[in-house]
Each structure stands twice: as structure tokens, then as C-alpha cells.
Amino acid sequence: MVGSVDVAAALALLLGALPVIVTLRHPSRLADRVHAVSYVLLLVTVTMTTVLAALR
């Protein structure tokens, strides 16, 4: 820990994000409808996970 920052966690997040950053550097060729549907599915997944975690 450096101050209130967990350096190992910060490095893990950075290393996990680098491939995504490189991949998304190029413009997306997916249709807007695909993006919209995936976003809604992601929101539903996160909501369900949060509710299930709260009930546990």
C-alpha cells in the first residue's frame, strides 16, 4: 500500500485493461443495435448479481 492505494491491485487492473485498450483503439464495426442490446444485457447481469449478493 502506498497511502490509500493498493499498488498490486492497481497494477492488476492496468494489466487487465491494456489488451482492451489496444483492441478498442480501432473503430468498432458493430452495429448500434448490437451495442444497445449488449449494454442492456450487461446492466441486467450486474443488477442480478448485486441483488443475489445482497440476499446472500
C-alpha positions as protocol buffer text, in pm:
chain_id: "A"
residue {
  index: 1
  type: MET
  ca { x: 0 y: 0 z: 0 }
}
residue {
  index: 2
  type: VAL
  ca { x: 115 y: 345 z: -87 }
}
residue {
  index: 3
  type: GLY
  ca { x: -105 y: 584 z: 102 }
}
residue {
  index: 4
  type: SER
  ca { x: -455 y: 454 z: 40 }
}
residue {
  index: 5
  type: VAL
  ca { x: -367 y: 291 z: -294 }
}
residue {
  index: 6
  type: ASP
  ca { x: -317 y: -84 z: -321 }
}
residue {
  index: 7
  type: VAL
  ca { x: -35 y: -93 z: -575 }
}
residue {
  index: 8
  type: ALA
  ca { x: -78 y: -464 z: -656 }
}
residue {
  index: 9
  type: ALA
  ca { x: -449 y: -413 z: -729 }
}
residue {
  index: 10
  type: ALA
  ca { x: -375 y: -105 z: -940 }
}
residue {
  index: 11
  type: LEU
  ca { x: -118 y: -297 z: -1145 }
}
residue {
  index: 12
  type: ALA
  ca { x: -357 y: -590 z: -1190 }
}
residue {
  index: 13
  type: LEU
  ca { x: -628 y: -354 z: -1316 }
}
residue {
  index: 14
  type: LEU
  ca { x: -385 y: -186 z: -1553 }
}
residue {
  index: 15
  type: LEU
  ca { x: -255 y: -515 z: -1692 }
}
residue {
  index: 16
  type: GLY
  ca { x: -608 y: -641 z: -1739 }
}
residue {
  index: 17
  type: ALA
  ca { x: -714 y: -322 z: -1916 }
}
residue {
  index: 18
  type: LEU
  ca { x: -424 y: -297 z: -2160 }
}
residue {
  index: 19
  type: PRO
  ca { x: -550 y: -565 z: -2403 }
}
residue {
  index: 20
  type: VAL
  ca { x: -892 y: -400 z: -2403 }
}
residue {
  index: 21
  type: ILE
  ca { x: -741 y: -58 z: -2473 }
}
residue {
  index: 22
  type: VAL
  ca { x: -538 y: -197 z: -2764 }
}
residue {
  index: 23
  type: THR
  ca { x: -842 y: -380 z: -2903 }
}
residue {
  index: 24
  type: LEU
  ca { x: -1072 y: -79 z: -2876 }
}
residue {
  index: 25
  type: ARG
  ca { x: -820 y: 158 z: -3029 }
}
residue {
  index: 26
  type: HIS
  ca { x: -963 y: 72 z: -3371 }
}
residue {
  index: 27
  type: PRO
  ca { x: -1312 y: 198 z: -3454 }
}
residue {
  index: 28
  type: SER
  ca { x: -1585 y: -51 z: -3382 }
}
residue {
  index: 29
  type: ARG
  ca { x: -1760 y: -211 z: -3675 }
}
residue {
  index: 30
  type: LEU
  ca { x: -2053 y: -341 z: -3471 }
}
residue {
  index: 31
  type: ALA
  ca { x: -2399 y: -207 z: -3538 }
}
residue {
  index: 32
  type: ASP
  ca { x: -2559 y: 30 z: -3289 }
}
residue {
  index: 33
  type: ARG
  ca { x: -2829 y: -228 z: -3219 }
}
residue {
  index: 34
  type: VAL
  ca { x: -2566 y: -483 z: -3109 }
}
residue {
  index: 35
  type: HIS
  ca { x: -2412 y: -225 z: -2874 }
}
residue {
  index: 36
  type: ALA
  ca { x: -2751 y: -136 z: -2731 }
}
residue {
  index: 37
  type: VAL
  ca { x: -2853 y: -498 z: -2669 }
}
residue {
  index: 38
  type: SER
  ca { x: -2516 y: -585 z: -2513 }
}
residue {
  index: 39
  type: TYR
  ca { x: -2538 y: -283 z: -2283 }
}
residue {
  index: 40
  type: VAL
  ca { x: -2885 y: -381 z: -2162 }
}
residue {
  index: 41
  type: LEU
  ca { x: -2769 y: -740 z: -2105 }
}
residue {
  index: 42
  type: LEU
  ca { x: -2471 y: -611 z: -1908 }
}
residue {
  index: 43
  type: LEU
  ca { x: -2697 y: -394 z: -1693 }
}
residue {
  index: 44
  type: VAL
  ca { x: -2931 y: -687 z: -1626 }
}
residue {
  index: 45
  type: THR
  ca { x: -2636 y: -912 z: -1536 }
}
residue {
  index: 46
  type: VAL
  ca { x: -2489 y: -658 z: -1294 }
}
residue {
  index: 47
  type: THR
  ca { x: -2828 y: -592 z: -1135 }
}
residue {
  index: 48
  type: MET
  ca { x: -2898 y: -963 z: -1087 }
}
residue {
  index: 49
  type: THR
  ca { x: -2551 y: -1020 z: -942 }
}
residue {
  index: 50
  type: THR
  ca { x: -2595 y: -729 z: -700 }
}
residue {
  index: 51
  type: VAL
  ca { x: -2938 y: -849 z: -585 }
}
residue {
  index: 52
  type: LEU
  ca { x: -2817 y: -1206 z: -539 }
}
residue {
  index: 53
  type: ALA
  ca { x: -2515 y: -1085 z: -343 }
}
residue {
  index: 54
  type: ALA
  ca { x: -2738 y: -873 z: -120 }
}
residue {
  index: 55
  type: LEU
  ca { x: -2970 y: -1166 z: -48 }
}
residue {
  index: 56
  type: ARG
  ca { x: -2681 y: -1392 z: 45 }
}
